[in-house]
Amino acid sequence: MKIIYLIIGIISLGIGIVGVILPVLPTTPFMLLTSFCLLKSSDRLNDRFQRTKFYEEHVKSFKENRGMTMKAKMSILIPVSIMLLTMFVLIDSSIMRGIIVVLLTVKIIVFSRMKTIK
């Protein structure tokens, strides 16, 4: 079972790192999944992950305080919203536009309910 957690942890770490570059992918959930999986697979790997810059920037405050700073929220919300709105304008498919509206709505609801820390 530890091998499965390790594989999932490595995959989610990779996706989280890509999410730092591409605003479409949410970084924090994948880093939280990485932390969980590495904790289950190996204490040594988990300790090593928790000392990384990615963990410090994207996971630590959320994990410790169960919330994000307003700056962190805006650094996620603004680029993702711009990208989704751009896709909404450029795509002619009504199904895809509906999916984009649902994504925007869910994103706004999740971030508005999330605790804002100082």
N, C-alpha and C positions, 0 to 999 in steps of 0.2 A: 504493500500500500504506500510505503514511503516513496517508492520509485514513481508512482503515479502522481503524487503530490509534487515531486521534484519536476517532472515533465511539465505539468500544468503551470507550475511556478515559473519555469524558464520561458514557456510560451507567453504567459501573461506579462512577464518582464519585457520581452521583445515587443509585444503589442503596445505596452505602456511607453516604451522608449520611442516607438514610431509615433505615438500619440502626442509626444512633446513637439514633434516637428509638424504633424498634420493636425490642425484643429478639429477635424471631424471625429477623430478618435479621442474618447475621454481618457486622460492619463490616470487620474486618481483611482477610479474603480479597478483598473488593471494592476496598479501598484498595490492596492489593498489586497487584491487576490494573490499577488505575488508574495506579499508579506505573510498572508495566511498559509499559503501552500508551503513556503519555505520553513515556516514555523513548525508545520506538521511533518516535514521531511527531514529537517536537520537543524539543530540549534545553532551549529557553527555557521551554516549558510544564512540563516535568519539574522544572526548577529552581524555578519558581514554585509548583508543587504541593508540593515538599518544604519550602517555607517556611510552609505552612499549619498551622493548629492541628490539623486532622484528621490530617495526616501525623505530626506530632509525637506526638500522643496514641495513635494506633492502629497506626502502621506502623513508625516509626523503630526502636524497640527490637526489634521482631520481625525486621525486615530486617537490622539490624546484629548482633544476638546470636542469631538463630534461635530465639528463645523469648519468653516473656511473664513478667511478674511475677505473683506469686500474687494480688495485688490485681486485676490485669487479668483473670486467669483467672476469679476468683470473680465479678467484675462482669459477666462474660458467662455463666458457668455457672448462677448462682443464678436470675436472672430467666428465662432460657430454660427451665430445669428446672421452675420454678414454672408457667410458661405451658403447657409440654407436659403436665405432670401434671394441670393443670386441664382441659385439653382431653381428656385420657384419661378423666377422671371424667365429664365432661359429654357425651361422644360415645357413642352406643349401637352404632355400627358396629364389628364385630370387625376388619374390614379396616383401618379408620382407627386403631384401637387398636394393631394390629400395626405399622403404619407409625410410630406414635408411639414404641413400644418400640424399634424399629430406630433411630429418630433419637436417642433418649436413649442407647442403647448406643454408637452411632457417636460421639456427642458426648463421652461419657465416655472412650472409647478414644483419640480424637484428643487431648483435653486432657491425659490422663494420660501420653501418650507425648511430648508437647511439653515441651521444656526449660523449667524454671522458673528465672528469673534474679532476682537481688536488686535 
